[in-house]
Amino acid sequence: MKIVRIPMGIGNTYEGEWSNGAANGHGVLTYSNGDRYEGQWRND
């Protein structure tokens, strides 16, 4: 598993664990308006 920072749509960014081509483990999705989701991801 590796830690990545990936643009996800217009202005959104995912930063966190990445495995098998998907968000997998702890990560943060930051939306363009500044809102954030921080938590666990499973094959998203």
C-alpha positions in Angstrom: 0.0 0.0 0.0 1.3 3.5 -0.8 0.3 7.1 0.1 -0.9 9.2 -2.9 -2.3 12.6 -3.7 -4.7 12.4 -6.6 -7.0 15.0 -8.2 -10.6 13.6 -8.1 -12.8 15.7 -10.3 -12.8 19.5 -10.6 -11.0 20.9 -7.6 -11.3 17.8 -5.4 -8.3 16.0 -4.1 -7.8 12.6 -2.4 -4.8 12.1 -0.2 -4.3 8.8 1.5 -3.6 5.1 1.2 -3.9 3.5 -2.3 -3.9 -0.1 -3.2 -5.0 -2.1 -6.3 -6.0 1.0 -8.2 -8.3 2.4 -5.5 -8.5 4.3 -2.3 -8.1 1.6 0.4 -7.4 2.5 4.0 -7.2 5.9 5.7 -7.6 9.0 3.5 -8.9 12.5 3.2 -11.1 13.7 0.3 -11.0 17.5 0.1 -13.7 19.2 -1.9 -13.2 22.3 -3.9 -15.4 24.3 -1.5 -13.1 23.3 1.4 -15.3 20.6 2.9 -13.4 17.4 3.8 -14.2 13.7 4.4 -11.6 12.0 6.5 -11.9 8.3 7.3 -11.5 4.8 6.0 -11.9 3.8 2.4 -12.4 0.4 0.9 -11.9 -0.1 -2.8 -13.3 3.3 -3.7 
